[in-house]
């Protein structure tokens, strides 16, 4: 193979041949055709390299083909890298129609990682192949340096150095052991939950926000993520104040202000000096500003100096423990007894007392400490377990390093805390423990300055990490574009979040101004506990649901442990401060509500969706296939969106159909199914149907209607509806009412196919045992803001299971109809017992808890109507026109039958026409229409029983009956129930 014909790029094929430059490859080069037909079965070590190279070459050939006008070579004309020479090799994977699975870019797309666009040299450029080894990837970190050390450095913070001995003196050894075990158990269980979630797939930026958001949904993720951001920002102020307080304690002359506090209870020790709050504020603001300038320098600078902060921490711990074992009575200070059993016994019980705001014991102090308060003070000393998960992109093996490193750091620090409690309790008297805030520096070997330097460097390093991580967490939330108000903090990939850093700095400075370490730590505790509770709840939900996608590599987990961890987090929050817990939960709820209202919907496959799915399956199985009791009956409308005519462009459904569907639900409860039918072949219109379904679903959401969208492709409207009415729904969640618009335009626009389709739909509903509601005057149907007055009139003619009565009651629950009253019209023979019928109907409505006025109308029987003479009715003109049209249609049918010597045919089916029966139907609909116009002309809406299409009658005749029935009635609902009751008299 000629080297001059090889295309090379530094990233794809580096270091094969050195120092020589080559021209770019074009589509019709000979070498391309030769390489594309290489046999993958070759034993050459470079076969895999050439396979991967061929995938890239194919993409480049496609780009070159589009840019070159004088070539006809296409990417599809080349054999894939998995094909062999000849026709036999070409048929190996051709059947599947996809790229081979070994294509690494295909595997990369399965993990959700962005696939970089293939790069190729520009025309006329020379590309050099560098000499040497292939380009090495960035160095990845293992479990020790990638997870264990960062977690250890984050957990061991300011609380251990300047508050731990004070906590032992206040709570005593016994309750201090309980305190450490209680808080350590909480973080250990959280570490188990974190390990399970982190090993269930690839992790991206955002740390716990990413884990919680993908497990519990964007609303919960953003809510807890913002609180975790606040916790990190406030923690930065906590570390800054700790460093400043240590500095002022080590160098008292540096203080601008002085404050001397005499501890009355510690007379043996004498006056105790503590730094002034003004000094803490001034120095804290200056240090925060300096740290912010370092953060603006970029994360690379921070990563370079981060290891330097670990050495002082480890060395200071070594000096502390050496000093404890070397301490003797009153050496190195008064109150130090050395490791003494007598001191151990004296310090075993708690010694809670009043202190001032700085934590110095004072009988007149405003703060009284108890176990609850110490939990809030100590808990930040066990936080920091998220440090490893935040570095997942830099780990060699995320699935192994995060669980082992996180849990090992948690157990190590907890064990060290437990040992420290025993040692501090036996080291000094309670007075010394409470008075000397930096006892560890006093006893440290060889001199206290080492501890001061270690404390300052470790706390400043932790503060720097907080000020670095918090802005990136906020930027990760903003980049998901869930909350529009956070768009100001969005950053491009690889860019520094400068605006988010400034915002974090303002929060940190605001907390520094408070200047009180003991008041800030409970605030940090609340935010971290909320985050830990979210991690535990995420694992609990995912573990309990046990979806097929839940396959964490970390096997040592159980939903009960996660539930216990979440419960401990909530309990600790209430132990610290029930009032602040309520405020914190209210803040999360407020953010959750704001995100759910203003945020953009994001489908991350969260656990709540899985929970809803399993709950729906269980509910569906529990409902069974038997009929639902009338007390539990809900209308599930099947709304036919396809209009009898045309709608404006980009409007998939009549706007008033959604308004009417909402009127069929009580307080919005229930579900509607909006469907439409596309005429044609499914294979040809499948993509168009998907787009139409998405458009219809968007329109339903826009109309704020609780429902789903369905699009069916069928050869005709009748066949499509027949398939839908048979198959739509599952079990007892099948639609039970078909809603559609009355085709008022069929005669005006001469749409002769509508009668057969309309009658066929009604007959299909009757056969499928579905109720039918046909809306006439849909254009005038009121929306939710148009209030109606008058009456809702029901012309109850046939038994429909109470559906008409129920619909009228549902209309009254809507604001547009709540001012109306119901009138029930009962049709009776003239010589029947009208009063008895009225009494029975009133009793029936009373038992149904329905308020309505009952009106009985007497009508002449058919024989008496004929004998009564001519009709004096305003609808007589419509009646005469219908008679003429039916007569003309019947005459044409007979002429066609005589000409073709066939039985009477209509719509391709044989029919039997009884002309006297046709006249009877016309008179009946005429009389009913005139009655409606006489009594309900001013009604807000009229409901009337829908007659079934007569058997063996032409569909054209039925449309004439219906047209005569709805003549001059502006707003009419024709209702036909099905073979069951939807209301009941009993409780």
Beta strands, then each sheet from edge to edge (+ up, - down):
strand 1: 21-22
strand 2: 127-128
strand 3: 260-261
strand 4: 272-273
strand 5: 354-355
strand 6: 367-368
strand 7: 637-640
strand 8: 672-679
strand 9: 707-714
strand 10: 737-741
strand 11: 771-776
strand 12: 791-796
strand 13: 821-829
strand 14: 853-859
strand 15: 905-906
strand 16: 909-910
strand 17: 941-945
strand 18: 972-976
sheet 1: 1+ 2-
sheet 2: 3+ 4-
sheet 3: 5+ 6-
sheet 4: 9+ 8+ 7+ 10+ 11+ 18- 17- 12- 13- 14-
sheet 5: 15+ 16-
end
